[in-house]
Structure formats: structure tokens, C-alpha cells
């Protein structure tokens, strides 16, 4: 079963562009060899880390969006773990989140379409209530 994952990893800030390109192409090749697809590779550039990792306070961020099986993700994570320039990485499954967001959007859209009729009915009821003469309470002696 094909699932969609985001793999974010941070490499050393002193890594050259050629080495980074070689690492990303190696990972892309690994994904395609494991019958997966790389949907997107985004090099986000050098950024400051929230906390010091080892001796690094900066790192180069790379985001992979991958479609494949769980075994594929385990292999990518294994390769990232043994790769010396990689400081940190995280993998998040996003297909379930995408399904949930699509469901919420569908519900929201159906409420919006129905809101016009409900709002019109409520306005008519309010107008009818205002036009009827109010029953006066009997005066007390």
C-alpha cells in the first residue's frame, strides 16, 4: 500500500552543494529502487537550529515528500542515521492528515451551502415574529 511521507533532515552547515546534491540524489535513487516515488525535494537552505546539536547551531534543511511503503521509510531512515553529515531527521506520515483535512473541508463546504437556506429560514421566522402583534399583559389594579 502506497502512503505519503514527509522526511525532513538537517545536514551540517559546512556541507558543500555538490555533496548535498549527491546525498539527495542517492536518497532519491533508493526510493525509486524500492518501488516508491519522490513527489518533491525542497532544499530550504541554511537556518538557525532551535538548540545546539553536537557542536552545530546552524544546519541546512532538506524536505523530501515520498510515496511508498513502510519498509521504504525504514530504509531511508537507516541511511540517514548512518550518514555522517546528517545531524537530525524526522519522518511524518501525511496521507492520513490529508484525508482528515479533505473530510473537514467537505463538511465545512456542505455547511456553507446549507447555511444560506438555514439563515433565510431564520430571518423569515424572525420577521414573522416581529410582524405579529404582541399579546399585552392585562393591567393590574
BELVEN-V807468 format. One record per backbone hydrogen bond with DSSP energy under -1.0 kcal/mol. CO is the residue of the C=O (numbers start at 0). NH is the residue of the N-H. E is the energy in kcal/mol with one decimal. If there is no record, write none. Layout:
CO&NH&E + CO&NH&E
This chain:
2&67&-2.7 + 3&93&-2.1 + 3&94&-1.2 + 4&65&-2.8 + 5&91&-2.7 + 6&63&-2.8 + 7&89&-2.6 + 8&61&-2.3 + 9&86&-3.2 + 9&87&-1.2 + 10&59&-2.2 + 11&14&-1.3 + 15&19&-2.2 + 16&20&-2.4 + 17&21&-2.2 + 18&22&-2.3 + 19&23&-2.5 + 20&24&-2.4 + 21&25&-2.1 + 22&26&-2.2 + 23&27&-2.4 + 24&28&-2.4 + 25&29&-2.2 + 26&30&-2.1 + 27&31&-2.3 + 28&32&-2.4 + 29&33&-1.4 + 30&35&-2.4 + 31&34&-1.4 + 36&66&-3.1 + 39&64&-2.8 + 41&62&-2.9 + 44&60&-2.5 + 46&58&-2.3 + 52&55&-2.4 + 55&52&-2.4 + 56&48&-2.8 + 58&46&-2.9 + 59&10&-2.5 + 60&43&-2.0 + 61&8&-2.6 + 62&41&-3.1 + 63&6&-3.1 + 64&38&-2.5 + 64&39&-1.5 + 65&4&-3.2 + 66&36&-2.7 + 67&2&-2.4 + 68&72&-1.5 + 69&73&-2.2 + 70&74&-2.0 + 71&75&-2.3 + 72&76&-2.8 + 73&77&-2.1 + 74&78&-2.3 + 75&79&-2.5 + 76&80&-2.4 + 77&81&-1.8 + 84&11&-1.9 + 87&9&-3.0 + 89&7&-2.6 + 91&5&-3.0 + 93&97&-2.3 + 94&98&-2.2 + 95&99&-2.4 + 96&100&-2.6 + 97&101&-2.3 + 98&102&-2.2 + 99&103&-2.5 + 100&104&-2.4 + 101&105&-2.2 + 102&106&-2.3 + 103&107&-2.6 + 104&108&-2.7 + 105&109&-2.2 + 106&110&-2.1 + 107&111&-2.0 + 108&112&-2.4 + 109&113&-2.0 + 110&114&-1.6 + 113&117&-2.1 + 114&118&-2.9 + 115&119&-2.1 + 116&120&-2.3 + 117&121&-2.3 + 118&122&-2.3 + 119&123&-2.3 + 120&124&-2.2 + 121&125&-2.2 + 122&126&-2.4 + 123&127&-2.5 + 124&128&-2.0 + 125&129&-1.7 + 126&130&-1.7 + 127&131&-1.2
